[in-house]
Amino acid sequence: MKQHVSELTPEEFQKAFPIELKEVIPEYAEWYEEAKNAILSVTGDSDVIRINHIGSSAIPDIKAKPMIDILLEIDKNCDVDKLVESLKTIGFGTEIAMRKDNPFEYLLAKGMTVRGFEEKVYLLHIRYPGDWSELYFRDYLLDNPGIAKEYSDLKEKILDDIQSGKIERMPNGQPNGYSMAKLDFVKRISEEARLAYPNRFDPS
């Protein structure tokens, strides 16, 4: 048996981590608070600018993948490598840790192993401070249940299209087919949210 998620083929990855949509439950907010407290316990006080629960699991009364997305904004003087090593001590990034630049982001997963999903699954997005669209999108859906339902319905349709083969889940071997299919909707609603909440999350 393969020992690390990075060793999985695209076919094995899809089998280990099927896309599931479930009703958002109140426990998700509790899971976020647990993870937030653990994260803050291993980070330096001067390193963290903001931490937020983002993604569909932060929105009640819709369907979501049963995982908690967390946005951790860090000071630009933070020693990122040291921070990542500290987060690994509490389970973040031991299996999945991906870095990209322009703009900088580190994605650390927790609860995803070659055996599949554990009970609690997290995706930690580490970025420098910014006026991030995910925060606007979250608040707009919280304030507009009708649009939240529209988003939920769209996700179910996309999942149906993936399962029927109309949409490829892993184009070029990357697991972003589901996210790309949502992109136009997310961009449109995020733009509406920025107009509704001007500069709400501008860190300057």
N, C-alpha and C positions, 0 to 999 in steps of 0.2 A: 504493500500500500504506500502511496506517495505520502511524504511527510509534511509538505508545505503547500499552501494554496498556490504559490507561484509555479509549482510543478504541474498543475492541472492543465489539461488541454481545454480548448473552448467547449468541447462536448462534455467533458467531465465537470467543468465549472458550472455549466447550465444545469447539470443533474444535481450537483451539490447545493446549488443556490437557486432554486426555482423562484420565479417572481410570484408572489402571493399578495393579494389585496384583502385586508381585513378591516372590520370596523375599528375606528380609533377608540381605545379604552382609557378610562381615567388613570390606570396604572402607568401609562406612558409618561405622564407628567411626573409621577413618582420616580420612575426609572431615570428620567432626566436629572432630577434633583440629586439622586444617588450618585450619578456619574459626575455631575457638576462639583459636588463636594469632594469626590475622590480626586478629580483633576486639580482643583484648587489646593488640595493637600500636598501635592507634589510639585507645584509650580511656585516660582518666586513671586512675592507680592508685587514687585515692580514689572513683572513680565506680562501680566494679564491686563488688557484694557477693557474688554467686554467678553461675556460668554452668554450665548443665547440658544434656546431650543428652536430649531428651524425645521422646515420640511413638513410633510403632511401629518406626521404623528403629533404635531403641535396644534392641529386643527380638529376640534370635536365634530362628530356627526358626519364624517366622510370616510371613505375607504383609503387605506394607506398600506404600504409595505410595513410589516411589523418590525421596524427598526427606528432608532432615535438618531436624528441628525443634530449635531451640535456645531455651532460656529464659535470658535475660540479666536479672538483677535488679540494679538500680542504686540508688545512694544518692538519697534524696529531695531532696538539695541539688544534684544533678547538673543542669547546663544541658542539658536534653534536646534542644533545637534544635541546639546545638553538637555534641552527641553524634551525632545523626542525620546531620548534615553530614559528620562524620568517617567514619561508617560507609559513606556513599555513595562515599567515595574508594576503598573496597575492594569496591564492587559491591553493597552492601546498600541496597535502597530506591531505586535509580535508576529502576526501572519500577513497583514496587508499594510504596507506603508509606501505611499507614492508621493513624490515631490514633483512640482512643476514650477516654472518661473514665468514672469511676464503675463499676468500678475502672479506673485508668489502664492503658493498654497501647498500645504502638506495634508494629505488625507490618510488618517489612521483608522483602521477598523478594529473593532473588538467584538468577539462572539461569532467569528467566521473562521472555521477550520476545514481541513480536508474532509472531515466527517459531516460537514454541513453547518447549518445555523445552530447556535446554542439558544437557550431560552431568551436571553436578553442580547440584542444586537445593536451596536452603535457605529456610527460613522462620524468621526471627529475631523472637522475642516479647520485647519489652522491657517490664519491669514494675518497680514498686517492690517491696521485699522483702515476702514473704508466705508463708503456709503453703499452698503451691499444690498442688492436687489432682493435677496432672499428674505430680509427683514421686512421690507415693504410688502412683498407678496404675502407673507404670513399674516401681517396685520390686516391687510385688505380682505383676505379670506375670512379672518375672524370677524370682521365687521360686516361682511356681505355673505350671509349663508347661501343665498341663491347662486352666487358665483362659485362658492366652495362646492356646492352640489354639481355644478356644471363641470368643474375640474375633476371631481370624483367620477362622474359618468364618463368623461373623456379617458381617464386612466383605465377604467374597465374595458372600454372599447379597444384601446391600444393593446391591452393584455390579450383580448380575444383575437386581435389581428396577429399578434405574435404567435399565439398558439395555433392559429390556422395557417401560418406561413406567409401572410400578407406583409408583415413587417419582420425584418431580420433582427433578432435580439443582439447578436454579436457581430456587427459588420467589421470586417478586417480583423476579427479575433478580439475586438474590444467590446466589453459589455455595456454599450451606451445606446443601443437601439431604442430602448424604452424611453430613456431621457430625451433623446433627440426628437422622438415623436411628440413629446409634450412641449417642445421648445417654443413654438410660435405662440401657443396659448400663454405660457409663462411670461414671455417677453411682453405680450400685449397687456396682461393684467399688471405686471410690474410697472409698466409705463403709466397706467391709470393710477396705480397706488402712489407713485411719486408725485403726481399732480394733486392727489388727495391729501398727501402728507408731506408737503415740501420741507426738505432738509431734516426730516424727523430723525434720521440715523447718521447724519453727517457728523463725523467725530471731531471736526476742527472747531 
